[in-house]
Amino acid sequence: MHAITRALTFCLIKNLTVCSVNLRMVFVETWVYNYHKHEENIVTNGVFTYVAINELGKPIRIIKNNQDCSI
């Protein structure tokens, strides 16, 4: 007998300012539910952090929609 599963992915986007640098953090989790075993388990998770940098790896200011933004 094959187990029937359902996969669910959750995502939370958080914009933060740390030490005058704007960050965008994306939190991701994927869960599966096994109907045969009546179990729910997390199968993967991660946190992705985005910041604009220059060729030296330093945070830079960018222009977005004609507005100066630090990212």
C-alpha positions in Angstrom: 0.0 0.0 0.0 1.3 3.4 -0.9 1.2 6.3 1.5 -0.7 9.4 0.4 1.0 12.6 1.3 0.3 16.3 1.1 3.1 18.9 0.9 2.6 22.5 2.2 5.0 25.4 1.9 4.9 28.4 4.1 6.7 31.7 3.5 7.1 34.8 5.6 8.7 38.0 4.3 10.1 40.4 6.8 11.7 43.8 6.1 14.2 44.9 8.8 16.6 47.7 9.3 19.8 46.7 11.1 22.7 49.2 11.6 21.2 51.5 9.0 21.0 48.8 6.4 17.6 47.7 5.1 17.3 43.9 4.8 14.6 41.6 3.4 14.4 38.3 5.0 12.4 35.4 3.6 11.6 32.5 5.9 10.5 29.3 4.2 9.3 25.9 5.6 7.9 22.9 3.8 5.9 20.3 5.6 4.4 17.0 4.5 1.4 15.2 5.9 1.3 11.4 5.6 -2.4 10.3 5.6 -1.5 6.7 6.0 0.6 7.3 9.2 -1.4 10.4 10.3 2.0 12.2 10.7 3.1 15.7 9.9 6.8 16.4 9.5 8.9 19.3 8.4 11.1 18.3 5.4 13.0 21.5 4.8 13.4 25.1 6.0 15.6 28.1 5.3 16.1 31.8 5.8 17.2 33.9 2.8 18.5 37.4 3.5 18.7 39.9 0.7 20.8 43.2 0.7 22.2 45.1 -2.3 26.0 45.2 -2.3 28.7 46.8 -4.4 31.7 45.0 -6.0 33.6 45.2 -2.6 30.7 43.5 -0.8 29.5 46.7 1.0 25.8 47.6 1.3 24.8 50.2 -1.3 22.0 52.8 -1.8 19.7 52.1 -4.7 17.1 54.1 -6.5 13.7 52.6 -6.7 10.7 54.4 -8.4 12.7 57.7 -8.4 13.2 57.3 -4.6 16.5 56.9 -2.9 16.4 53.7 -0.8 19.1 52.1 1.3 19.0 48.3 0.9 
